[in-house]
Amino acid sequence: MQRASLSIWKGTTEGMLTILRKEFFNTLSDELQQLAQLDIPILIVWGKEDKAIPVKMGEEMHRILKGSRLEIFDQAGHMPQYECSEEFNKSALEFLQQ
């Protein structure tokens, strides 16, 4: 009985992430469009190994936000600010000094 109940949950995380990924920009579209209208520098930080929200979503956000800067950290997943904190801090400081 326990084995059958486990099979029900198998793939649940992947399924939920697939749904969330598809809806990512739909839920943020108003905010992204408002942000795109502002004349301010924008730094977008993404982890190349992000399994929750793939880097292609960051690239799309970068395309929408004209003049933004996209930093992709090769050795990071969903939280590059923690996973690559030294590189992140360096990039953030360089961005803020511009």
C-alpha positions as CSV (number, residue, x, y, z in Angstrom):
1,M,0.0,0.0,0.0
2,Q,2.8,2.4,0.8
3,R,4.4,1.8,-2.5
4,A,1.2,2.7,-4.4
5,S,0.9,6.0,-2.5
6,L,4.4,6.9,-3.4
7,S,3.8,6.4,-7.1
8,I,1.0,9.0,-6.9
9,W,3.5,11.7,-5.8
10,K,6.3,10.7,-8.2
11,G,6.8,13.6,-10.6
12,T,4.7,16.0,-8.6
13,T,7.6,18.5,-8.1
14,E,8.5,18.4,-11.8
15,G,4.9,18.8,-12.8
16,M,4.4,21.8,-10.5
17,L,7.6,23.4,-11.7
18,T,6.5,23.0,-15.4
19,I,3.2,24.8,-14.6
20,L,5.0,27.6,-12.7
21,R,7.5,28.1,-15.5
22,K,4.8,28.5,-18.1
23,E,3.0,31.0,-15.9
24,F,6.1,32.9,-14.8
25,F,5.8,35.9,-17.2
26,N,2.0,35.8,-17.2
27,T,2.0,36.6,-13.5
28,L,4.7,39.3,-13.9
29,S,3.6,40.8,-17.2
30,D,2.1,44.0,-15.8
31,E,5.0,44.6,-13.5
32,L,7.5,43.9,-16.3
33,Q,5.8,46.3,-18.7
34,Q,5.7,49.0,-16.0
35,L,9.4,48.4,-15.2
36,A,10.2,48.5,-18.9
37,Q,8.8,52.0,-19.1
38,L,11.1,53.4,-16.5
39,D,14.4,55.0,-17.4
40,I,16.5,53.3,-14.7
41,P,19.4,50.8,-14.8
42,I,18.3,47.2,-14.1
43,L,20.5,44.4,-13.1
44,I,19.1,40.9,-13.7
45,V,21.0,38.1,-11.9
46,W,20.4,34.4,-12.8
47,G,22.0,31.1,-12.1
48,K,22.8,29.0,-15.2
49,E,21.9,25.8,-13.3
50,D,18.6,27.2,-12.0
51,K,16.2,24.2,-12.1
52,A,13.2,26.2,-10.8
53,I,13.2,29.0,-13.4
54,P,15.5,28.3,-16.4
55,V,18.0,30.9,-17.6
56,K,15.9,31.3,-20.8
57,M,13.4,33.1,-18.7
58,G,16.0,35.5,-17.5
59,E,17.1,36.1,-21.1
60,E,13.5,36.9,-22.0
61,M,13.2,39.3,-19.1
62,H,16.4,41.0,-20.3
63,R,15.0,41.3,-23.8
64,I,11.8,42.9,-22.4
65,L,13.7,45.3,-20.1
66,K,15.6,47.4,-22.7
67,G,19.0,48.5,-21.4
68,S,19.1,46.0,-18.6
69,R,22.2,44.1,-17.7
70,L,22.0,40.3,-17.4
71,E,24.5,38.5,-15.3
72,I,24.5,34.7,-15.5
73,F,26.5,32.8,-13.0
74,D,27.7,29.5,-14.4
75,Q,28.1,27.7,-11.1
76,A,24.8,28.7,-9.5
77,G,21.3,27.5,-9.4
78,H,18.2,29.5,-8.2
79,M,20.1,31.5,-5.6
80,P,23.3,32.9,-7.1
81,Q,23.5,35.6,-4.4
82,Y,24.2,32.8,-1.9
83,E,25.8,30.2,-4.1
84,C,28.4,32.6,-5.7
85,S,28.3,35.4,-3.1
86,E,31.7,36.9,-3.9
87,E,31.0,37.1,-7.6
88,F,27.5,38.4,-7.0
89,N,28.8,41.1,-4.7
90,K,31.4,42.1,-7.2
91,S,28.9,42.4,-10.0
92,A,26.4,44.2,-7.8
93,L,29.0,46.8,-6.7
94,E,30.2,47.3,-10.3
95,F,26.6,47.8,-11.4
96,L,25.9,50.3,-8.6
97,Q,29.1,52.3,-9.3
98,Q,28.1,52.9,-13.0
